[in-house]
Amino acid sequence: MADAASRLKGLLEQVLGVPLPVRIRAWDGSQAGPPTAPLLVVRNRRALRRLLWKPGELGLARAWVAGDLDIEGDLYTTLDLLSGLIWEREDDARTLAQALREPEVRAAVRGLVRLAGPALPPAPPREEVRRRGHLHTRRTDRRAISHHYDVGNDFYEIVLGPSMVYSCAYWESPDGSLEDAQRDKLELVCRKLGLRSGQRLLDVGCGWGSMAVHAAREHGVSVVGITLSQEQAAYARKRIAGEGLTDRIEIRVQDYRDVRDGPYDAISSIGMAEHVGAERYLAYAETLHDLLRPGGRLLNHQIARRPQRDESVYHLDEFIDSYVFPDGELAPLGTTVTQLERAGFEVRDVESIREHYALTLRQWVTNLEADWPRAMRLAGPGRARVWRLYMAASALAFEHNRIGVNQVLAVRTPDDSGASGMPLRARTWN
């Protein structure tokens, strides 16, 4: 009888209809595939059962998080090779349902079932989100934010480094430091907002307080930062006290829908809008518009997906929705601009910084891998594996233009005269 790796390789290629671009090492120690290709390690039969009971991305994610699957060699190269078999096949006409009409494919699936062994489906890893309640209520948003951000501040310090900024940095060159690039991003946001001493800034989704501290210290503004994460708020308050800025910065555990103390001179929304949801985005934009004074500026820093010909078929990424950002939704850039303008804003500037996020994510992965044993102790092996896969796959998605990230500068125009308060040459921040 053939060894497990050869059998597995042959059966998978029959089901997929293409040669496997990676080498496989199976639970019996056998290997099969191109000798110089990256190595996909199938540690046990349970990995097959996960895939058979939940074919596609979620089954693979469960096997990865549980440690049933692993990769030896360059993670980016392996994910890039596998992307054609997983993510890029979702819109392929040769769907699994169509393929199963073919007798040889059905026979291969039966072979995989025999190879996996008789057993009930394995339970999902404990890191997987269990769905409860409607999307984007105050309660479910709070639970989703807690799942993602309340992993432990020590863990995030490993990944993010001293800046503690969890959004795309702004790089002068690929050889620069992450700390400098994050400082430059915060300064870029402040300059686009035109912050001046004595103004009030609302930082929506303030994270660990980096934007609030930079704006107050470098530009003399008073800041209210809001987050739904208790751990982020505690960290930010301690940091602000250490900077001697408690008289200028207030951190609240508060939903954006509950902010009532406008008007503000400026609002920063950095990596926040992805959590809002498509159905509530217009209401979100209207809330921010109403919280600004006439002539006040909004800087919206947001990840965007590519538009689809038929937007009705858009669905959330199963891995990210189940393990990373529960209920998170990405919108095309054009949709975001339209919603902001429907809310009453005038969009004044759009800057794509897609390549910058790929550089940022690769640095975060490097930070995580450099302190991997400690990261696993702090967050647990499953959660650490989630973050490593998520960030590496996201870096590739940005590099290949499957997703992007944009800074949209908008202004609440003061009256019907059309006066925006913007300078004739607005890009003075460059």
Beta strands, then each sheet from edge to edge (+ up, - down):
strand 1: 23-25
strand 2: 31-32
strand 3: 39-42
strand 4: 69-72
strand 5: 200-204
strand 6: 222-227
strand 7: 249-253
strand 8: 264-270
strand 9: 292-305
strand 10: 345-352
strand 11: 403-412
sheet 1: 2+ 1- 3- 4+
sheet 2: 7+ 6+ 5+ 8+ 9+ 11- 10+
end
